[in-house]
């Protein structure tokens, strides 16, 4: 192989690895307080007792996932899940089962989706929302201690595992409920206004592409774009400068509603590519 071809391969890989080190390191710092403790108190495990909050004549929204699903960072504690409900109520009463947990990875969500009680909830759900993948990306850093090329290889393996877990989750949910629309929350870069994070943004774009490609294999599954909502600064971020604030979560809820039949839709600018 010629020297020029070697450069074409190794230089982009090295740059991507360096950018990822910055991005994932910032993720880890953003999720910790000034004393190195996780932000907020440890959440209780999700209620998977099998209790179905759905009543006669009501629809059920099932939310599975990580801290975004839980609503971490929202000053009102409502997150996108609680903010989505008023947008769905014009079509009738709606209830919520939110099983979001801070720090959950795609593997954690897969295990949750494999449980009999969650599958019981899924069978009764009229809308299902998933938020996963961000913790997989950020947790690759502690395992990536080699050369930049090795870092890129670690990222690729983590991305492949994310795709496999997402595919399994969607398969389980579709087997339990063939018709309910499923929305997957796309990843965003909370540090996109920092010039050093631009290559990191391209990495997140690749993970979003994996989610989109995986979603294409299932009916009525869409990826909700969020990248542009946090691209212009920090006005839509919480005090931790990582999770969305109330305004950011409201915008995500509106994006979800745009893809659901019978939901109230506000005029919103289309997502920028």
C-alpha positions in Angstrom: 0.0 0.0 0.0 1.4 3.4 -0.9 2.3 6.1 1.7 -0.4 8.4 0.4 -3.1 5.7 0.8 -1.8 5.0 4.3 -2.2 8.7 5.2 -5.7 8.7 3.8 -6.6 6.0 6.2 -4.7 6.8 9.4 -5.0 10.6 9.5 -8.8 10.7 9.5 -8.9 7.8 12.0 -6.5 9.6 14.3 -8.5 12.8 14.1 -11.7 11.0 14.8 -10.1 9.3 17.8 -8.8 12.5 19.3 -12.1 14.2 18.8 -13.8 11.3 20.5 -11.5 11.5 23.5 -12.6 15.1 24.0 -16.2 14.4 23.4 -16.5 11.3 25.6 -14.4 12.9 28.3 -16.7 15.9 28.3 -19.7 13.6 28.5 -18.2 11.9 31.6 -17.5 15.3 33.3 -20.9 16.7 32.4 -22.6 13.8 34.1 -20.8 14.5 37.4 -21.1 17.3 40.0 -18.3 19.4 41.3 -17.3 16.8 43.9 -17.3 14.0 41.3 -20.7 12.6 42.4 -23.5 11.8 39.9 -25.9 14.7 39.5 -29.0 14.1 41.6 -29.9 11.2 43.8 -29.7 7.7 42.5 -33.0 6.9 40.8 -35.1 3.9 41.9 -35.3 1.0 39.5 -38.2 1.2 37.1 -41.5 -0.2 38.1 -41.9 -3.3 36.1 -44.5 -4.9 38.3 -46.8 -5.4 35.4 -49.4 -2.9 36.6 -50.9 -1.4 33.5 -52.0 2.2 34.1 -54.2 2.1 31.0 -57.9 2.4 31.7 -60.9 1.8 29.5 -61.1 4.4 26.7 -57.5 5.6 27.5 -54.4 5.3 25.4 -51.0 4.3 26.9 -47.6 5.9 26.2 -44.7 3.6 27.1 -41.3 5.2 27.5 -38.1 3.1 27.8 -34.5 4.3 28.1 -31.9 6.5 29.8 -31.7 9.8 31.5 -33.4 11.6 28.6 -36.4 9.3 28.9 -36.5 10.0 32.7 -36.3 13.7 32.1 -33.1 14.5 33.9 -32.2 18.2 33.7 -35.8 19.5 33.4 -36.3 22.2 36.0 -40.0 21.1 36.2 -39.2 17.4 36.3 -41.5 16.7 33.4 -39.1 15.7 30.6 -40.3 15.0 27.1 -42.6 12.2 28.3 -44.9 14.3 30.5 -44.7 17.2 28.0 -45.9 14.8 25.2 -49.1 13.9 27.0 -50.9 17.3 26.4 -50.1 17.1 22.7 -51.8 13.7 22.5 -54.9 14.5 24.6 -56.8 16.2 21.7 -57.4 12.7 20.4 -58.6 11.4 23.8 -57.4 10.5 27.3 -53.8 9.2 27.6 -51.7 7.7 30.4 -48.0 7.3 30.8 -45.7 4.4 31.9 -42.1 5.9 32.1 -39.4 3.3 32.7 -36.4 5.7 32.0 -33.4 5.2 34.3 -30.3 7.5 34.5 -27.2 5.9 33.1 -29.0 3.1 31.2 -27.2 1.7 28.2 -28.7 0.0 25.2 -27.9 -3.3 26.8 -29.9 -2.2 29.9 -32.8 -1.3 27.7 -32.6 -4.6 25.9 -32.7 -6.5 29.2 -35.7 -4.4 30.3 -37.5 -5.1 27.0 -36.9 -8.8 27.5 -38.8 -8.9 30.8 -42.3 -10.4 30.8 -43.8 -7.4 32.7 -42.5 -4.8 30.2 -43.7 -6.9 27.3 -47.1 -6.9 28.9 -47.0 -3.1 29.1 -45.8 -3.0 25.4 -48.8 -5.1 24.3 -51.2 -2.5 25.7 -49.2 0.5 24.5 -50.6 2.9 21.9 -47.3 4.8 21.6 -43.8 3.7 22.4 -40.8 6.0 22.8 -37.2 4.9 23.2 -34.1 6.9 24.3 -30.9 4.9 24.1 -27.3 4.9 22.7 -25.8 8.0 24.3 -24.4 6.2 27.3 -23.0 3.5 25.0 -21.0 6.2 23.2 -19.8 8.0 26.3 -18.7 4.8 28.1 -16.5 3.7 25.3 -13.8 6.2 26.6 -12.7 4.1 29.7 -12.1 1.1 27.4 -10.2 3.1 24.8 -6.7 3.5 26.1 -4.7 2.6 23.0 -3.7 4.5 19.9 -6.1 6.7 18.1 -6.7 4.0 15.5 -7.5 1.5 18.3 -9.9 4.1 19.8 -11.7 4.3 16.5 -11.9 0.5 16.4 -13.4 0.5 20.0 -15.9 3.0 18.8 -16.9 0.8 15.9 -17.4 -2.2 18.2 -19.5 -0.2 20.6 -21.6 1.1 17.7 -22.1 -2.4 16.4 -23.2 -3.6 19.8 -25.6 -0.6 20.0 -27.1 -1.6 16.7 -27.5 -5.2 17.8 -29.2 -4.2 21.1 -31.5 -1.7 19.3 -32.5 -4.3 16.7 -33.3 -6.8 19.5 -35.4 -4.2 21.4 -37.4 -3.3 18.3 -37.9 -7.0 17.4 -39.2 -7.7 20.9 -41.5 -4.7 21.0 -42.9 -5.4 17.5 -43.6 -9.1 18.4 -45.5 -7.8 21.5 -47.2 -5.0 19.6 -47.3 -5.0 15.8 -49.1 -1.7 15.3 -48.1 0.9 17.9 -45.8 3.6 16.5 -42.3 3.6 17.9 -40.2 6.8 18.2 -36.5 6.6 18.8 -34.9 9.8 20.2 -31.9 10.7 18.1 -28.6 11.7 19.7 -27.4 15.3 19.9 -24.1 17.0 20.7 -24.4 19.3 23.7 -20.9 20.6 22.9 -21.6 21.4 19.3 -21.0 25.1 19.8 -17.3 24.3 20.7 -15.1 24.1 17.7 -13.2 21.2 19.1 -16.3 19.1 19.0 -17.0 19.3 15.3 -15.5 15.9 14.5 -17.3 14.6 17.6 -20.5 15.7 15.9 -19.7 13.6 12.9 -19.3 10.6 15.2 -22.8 11.2 16.7 -24.1 11.6 13.2 -22.8 8.1 12.4 -24.6 6.7 15.5 -27.8 8.4 14.4 -27.3 6.9 10.9 -27.1 3.4 12.5 -30.4 4.1 14.4 -32.0 5.2 11.1 -30.8 2.2 9.2 -32.0 -0.2 12.0 -35.4 1.5 12.1 -35.9 0.9 8.4 -36.1 -2.8 9.1 -39.3 -2.4 11.1 -42.8 -1.0 10.4 -43.9 2.2 12.0 -40.6 3.0 13.6 -39.0 6.4 13.2 -35.9 8.2 14.6 -36.8 11.7 16.0 -34.1 14.2 15.0 -32.8 16.3 17.9 -29.3 17.3 16.7 -30.4 20.7 15.3 -32.3 21.6 18.5 -29.0 21.9 20.5 -26.7 23.0 17.7 -26.8 26.8 18.2 -25.8 27.2 21.8 -26.8 26.3 25.4 -30.2 28.0 25.6 -32.0 24.6 25.4 -29.7 22.8 27.9 -30.0 22.4 31.6 -27.6 23.8 34.2 -25.3 20.7 33.7 -24.9 21.8 30.1 -25.5 18.3 29.0 -29.2 17.3 29.4 -32.0 19.4 27.9 -33.8 21.9 30.1 -37.6 22.3 30.1 -37.5 24.2 26.8 -35.3 21.5 25.2 -37.6 18.7 26.4 -40.7 20.6 25.1 -39.1 20.8 21.7 -38.3 17.1 21.7 -41.9 16.3 22.7 -43.2 18.5 19.8 -40.9 16.6 17.4 -42.3 13.3 18.6 -45.8 14.5 18.2 -45.2 15.6 14.6 -44.9 11.9 13.7 -48.0 10.6 15.6 -51.5 10.5 14.2 -54.0 12.7 16.0 -51.4 14.6 18.0 -51.6 18.4 18.4 -48.9 20.0 16.3 -47.3 23.4 16.7 -45.7 25.2 13.8 -42.1 24.2 13.9 -39.1 24.7 11.7 -38.1 21.5 9.9 -34.9 19.9 11.2 -31.7 21.1 9.5 -29.6 18.4 8.0 
